[in-house]
């Protein structure tokens, strides 16, 4: 039997979620009737059922919106701080919503039974407010604590999964970059440039050193500034540009990049993927564009696949997509047409 997960139960896009809410409300009303036979709420238990069901729908909606986007990349302390700071907003929002729902349903009931609606607020504050306040506060507090605890546990679990994925990524990244083929091509290029273009050889060596330094310094980090990653891929691209001359073009347009962070070496993986799997000639240049669009960094290239594909490493799109999901709670968007291959990577602020 498939395990029922909390995130599936509270997913209000599913019809089954609303059925769970209704069933839960019916159980609470039944327990209320069983243990409090003298309890009355404006005449009948149907009113209580409506109030509980609507409140549950609103509370879950507010909770998923307020706590949306909690990222595990900052560690348990930061996750806990964020949860606590949003808890007050969530509690106050739910309390105000509960009051509006209560008064709204009582007003509707008064209209149906032809009672004076102008007396609803006065009677409520005079006779029922404190009883409603105590029961609502108690129920909301218990529900909120459970909701927060589950979200906190989920964030910590995703953090652990991200740590494990990053360990695999770090190992595979270093192996893929420090491989004989990459070093052989780089050393051959240096050897050729030293004899013909000494200044270009020095620049190539500096870029090669910068690439390795960046990988060694940042591959163990959870996130890096977007601008640092953009500088890194420019250095990485320059290594290819020296060898391939004008066969590959890279355009970067990322204004406001200082406001964002990104997973380390993620853009390099996308750049390498484009270069590795596409033909690049002077007549048919490989054009790679990198730009910001709607909280995503986009890497787009014209599609001209090689007839014979090189074997793929384990640091490809599948691994990157999993790291992105764990770190940002969002999905890596991949779009392929007959002419272009586009990957959208979520940004962190």
C-alpha positions in Angstrom: 0.0 0.0 0.0 1.3 3.4 -0.9 2.2 5.5 2.1 0.0 8.6 2.6 2.2 11.7 2.9 1.3 14.9 4.8 2.1 17.1 1.8 -0.4 15.0 -0.3 -3.1 15.3 2.3 -2.9 19.1 2.4 -2.6 19.6 -1.3 -5.7 21.6 -2.1 -5.4 21.0 -5.8 -6.6 17.5 -5.2 -10.3 16.6 -4.7 -9.4 14.0 -2.2 -7.9 16.7 0.1 -11.3 18.4 0.5 -12.8 15.0 1.2 -10.3 14.5 4.0 -11.1 17.9 5.4 -14.8 17.2 5.4 -14.3 13.8 7.0 -12.1 15.3 9.7 -14.7 18.0 10.4 -17.5 15.4 10.7 -15.3 13.4 13.2 -14.8 16.5 15.3 -18.5 17.3 15.3 -19.3 13.7 16.2 -16.9 13.8 19.2 -18.3 17.2 20.3 -21.8 15.7 20.3 -20.7 12.5 22.1 -18.8 14.3 24.9 -20.9 17.4 25.1 -24.6 16.5 24.7 -25.7 19.9 25.9 -23.4 21.8 23.5 -25.2 24.0 21.1 -23.9 26.4 18.4 -26.7 28.5 17.1 -29.2 25.7 17.0 -27.7 22.7 15.1 -24.6 20.8 14.5 -24.7 21.5 10.7 -23.6 25.0 11.5 -20.6 23.7 13.5 -19.7 21.4 10.6 -19.8 24.3 8.1 -17.7 26.4 10.4 -15.1 23.7 11.0 -14.8 22.7 7.4 -14.5 26.3 6.0 -12.0 27.1 8.8 -9.9 24.1 8.0 -9.8 25.0 4.3 -8.8 28.6 5.0 -6.2 27.6 7.6 -4.4 25.1 5.4 -4.5 27.6 2.5 -2.9 30.3 4.7 -0.4 27.9 6.1 0.8 26.7 2.7 1.1 30.3 1.5 2.8 31.7 4.5 5.3 28.8 4.9 5.8 28.4 1.2 9.4 28.6 0.0 11.1 27.5 3.2 14.5 26.3 1.9 16.7 23.9 3.9 20.0 25.3 2.5 20.6 27.5 5.5 20.6 24.7 8.1 18.4 23.7 11.0 18.9 27.0 13.0 17.8 29.2 10.0 14.9 26.9 9.2 13.7 27.1 12.9 14.1 30.9 12.9 12.0 31.2 9.8 9.3 28.9 11.1 9.0 30.8 14.3 9.0 34.2 12.7 6.2 33.2 10.4 4.2 31.4 13.1 2.8 34.7 14.6 1.6 35.9 11.2 0.0 32.5 10.5 -1.7 32.4 14.0 -3.1 36.0 13.7 -4.2 35.4 10.2 -6.1 32.2 11.1 -7.7 33.9 14.2 -9.0 36.8 12.1 -10.2 34.4 9.4 -12.0 32.2 12.1 -13.8 35.3 13.4 -14.9 36.4 9.9 -16.1 32.9 9.1 -18.0 32.5 12.4 -19.8 35.9 12.0 -20.5 35.2 8.3 -22.2 31.9 8.9 -24.2 33.2 11.8 -25.4 36.0 9.6 -26.4 33.6 6.8 -28.2 31.5 9.4 -30.0 34.6 10.7 -31.2 35.5 7.2 -32.5 32.0 6.6 -34.4 31.9 9.9 -35.6 35.6 9.4 -33.8 36.8 12.6 -32.6 40.4 13.0 -29.1 40.4 11.4 -28.2 43.7 13.1 -28.1 42.0 16.4 -25.6 39.3 15.4 -22.4 41.2 16.4 -23.8 42.5 19.6 -25.2 39.2 20.8 -22.0 37.4 19.8 -19.7 39.7 21.8 -22.2 39.8 24.8 -23.0 36.1 25.1 -20.6 33.9 23.0 -17.3 35.7 22.4 -15.3 34.3 25.4 -16.5 30.7 24.8 -15.6 31.0 21.1 -12.3 32.6 21.9 -11.2 29.8 24.3 -12.3 27.0 22.0 -10.9 28.6 18.9 -7.6 29.5 20.6 -7.2 25.9 21.9 -8.0 24.2 18.6 -5.9 26.6 16.6 -2.9 26.3 18.9 -2.9 22.5 18.7 -3.4 22.5 15.0 -0.8 25.1 14.4 1.8 23.3 16.5 1.2 20.0 14.6 1.3 21.9 11.3 4.6 23.7 12.2 6.2 20.5 13.5 5.5 18.6 10.3 6.8 21.4 8.2 9.9 21.7 10.3 10.6 18.0 10.1 10.1 18.0 6.4 12.6 20.9 5.9 15.2 19.1 8.0 14.7 15.9 6.1 15.1 17.8 2.8 18.3 19.4 4.2 19.7 15.9 5.0 18.8 14.6 1.5 20.4 17.7 0.0 23.6 17.2 2.0 23.8 13.6 0.7 23.2 14.7 -2.9 25.8 17.4 -2.6 28.4 14.9 -1.4 27.8 12.8 -4.5 27.8 15.9 -6.6 31.1 17.2 -5.2 32.8 13.8 -5.9 31.4 13.5 -9.4 32.2 17.2 -10.2 35.8 16.9 -9.2 36.2 13.6 -11.1 34.6 15.1 -14.3 36.7 18.2 -14.3 40.0 16.6 -13.3 39.9 13.9 -15.9 42.7 12.9 -18.3 40.8 14.1 -21.4 40.1 17.6 -20.0 43.7 18.0 -18.8 45.1 16.5 -22.0 43.2 19.1 -24.2 44.1 21.9 -21.8 47.9 21.0 -21.7 48.0 20.6 -25.5 46.4 24.1 -25.9 49.0 25.6 -23.4 51.8 23.9 -25.3 50.7 25.3 -28.6 50.1 28.8 -27.2 53.4 29.0 -25.4 55.2 28.7 -28.7 53.0 30.9 -30.8 51.1 33.3 -28.5 52.9 33.6 -25.1 50.5 36.2 -23.8 47.4 34.1 -24.7 49.1 31.1 -23.0 49.4 33.1 -19.8 45.8 34.1 -20.0 44.7 30.5 -20.6 46.7 29.3 -17.6 45.1 32.0 -15.4 41.6 31.0 -16.5 42.4 27.3 -16.0 43.7 28.1 -12.5 40.6 30.2 -11.7 38.3 27.3 -12.9 39.9 24.8 -10.6 40.1 27.2 -7.7 36.4 28.0 -7.9 35.4 24.4 -8.0 37.7 23.5 -5.0 36.5 26.5 -3.0 32.8 26.3 -3.7 31.7 22.8 -4.5 31.1 22.1 -0.8 28.9 25.1 -0.3 25.1 25.0 -0.4 24.8 28.2 -2.5 27.0 30.9 -4.0 26.3 34.4 -5.3 24.9 34.4 -8.8 27.5 36.9 -10.0 30.4 34.7 -8.8 28.9 31.8 -10.8 28.6 33.9 -13.9 32.2 35.0 -13.6 33.2 31.4 -13.2 31.4 30.2 -16.4 33.0 33.1 -18.3 36.4 31.8 -17.3 35.3 28.3 -18.1 34.0 29.4 -21.5 37.2 31.2 -22.3 39.1 27.8 -22.1 36.8 26.5 -24.8 36.9 29.7 -26.9 40.7 29.5 -27.2 40.5 26.0 -28.6 37.3 26.4 -30.7 37.9 30.0 -31.8 34.6 31.5 -33.0 32.7 28.3 -33.2 31.0 28.8 -29.9 29.4 32.1 -28.7 28.3 32.9 -25.2 26.0 35.8 -24.3 25.3 36.7 -20.7 22.6 39.3 -19.8 21.9 39.2 -16.0 21.2 42.7 -14.6 20.6 42.6 -10.9 22.4 39.4 -10.4 23.8 40.7 -7.1 20.4 40.0 -5.5 20.4 36.3 -6.2 22.2 33.1 -5.1 22.5 29.8 -6.9 23.7 26.3 -6.5 27.5 26.1 -7.1 28.8 24.9 -10.5 25.2 24.5 -11.7 25.6 26.9 -14.7 28.8 25.2 -15.7 27.0 21.8 -15.9 24.4 23.4 -18.3 27.2 25.1 -20.3 29.1 21.8 -20.5 26.0 19.9 -21.5 25.4 22.3 -24.5 29.0 22.1 -25.7 29.2 18.4 -25.3 26.1 17.4 -27.2 26.1 19.9 -30.1 28.0 20.5 -33.2 29.9 23.8 -33.4 31.5 25.0 -36.7 32.3 28.5 -38.1 29.4 28.1 -40.5 27.0 26.8 -37.9 28.0 28.4 -34.6 26.8 27.1 -31.3 25.1 30.1 -29.6 24.5 29.9 -25.8 22.5 32.6 -24.0 22.4 33.1 -20.3 19.8 35.5 -18.8 17.4 36.1 -15.9 13.7 35.6 -16.4 11.0 35.5 -13.7 13.2 34.4 -10.7 15.0 31.9 -13.0 18.4 31.9 -14.6 17.9 30.6 -18.2 20.5 28.8 -20.3 19.4 28.5 -23.9 21.3 27.2 -26.9 20.4 26.5 -30.6 20.0 22.8 -31.1 22.3 21.0 -33.6 23.0 17.6 -32.0 26.0 15.6 -32.9 25.4 12.4 -34.8 27.4 10.4 -32.3 26.9 11.4 -28.7 29.7 11.1 -26.2 29.0 9.0 -23.0 27.2 11.1 -20.3 28.6 11.6 -16.8 26.6 11.3 -13.6 26.7 15.1 -13.0 24.1 15.8 -15.7 20.6 17.2 -15.7 19.1 14.5 -13.6 21.5 15.0 -10.7 21.1 18.8 -11.0 17.3 18.6 -11.1 17.3 16.6 -7.8 19.6 19.1 -6.1 17.5 22.0 -7.3 14.3 20.3 -5.9 15.8 19.7 -2.5 17.4 23.2 -2.2 14.6 25.4 -3.6 11.5 23.2 -3.4 11.1 24.1 -7.1 11.6 22.1 -10.3 14.3 22.5 -12.9 12.4 23.4 -16.1 13.7 21.8 -19.3 12.2 22.7 -22.7 13.3 21.2 -26.0 12.0 22.2 -29.4 13.3 21.4 -32.9 15.5 24.5 -32.8 16.4 25.2 -29.2 17.3 23.6 -25.9 16.3 25.6 -22.8 16.9 25.0 -19.1 15.5 27.3 -16.4 17.2 27.1 -13.0 15.4 28.6 -10.0 17.2 31.4 -8.2 17.4 32.0 -4.4 17.2 35.5 -3.0 
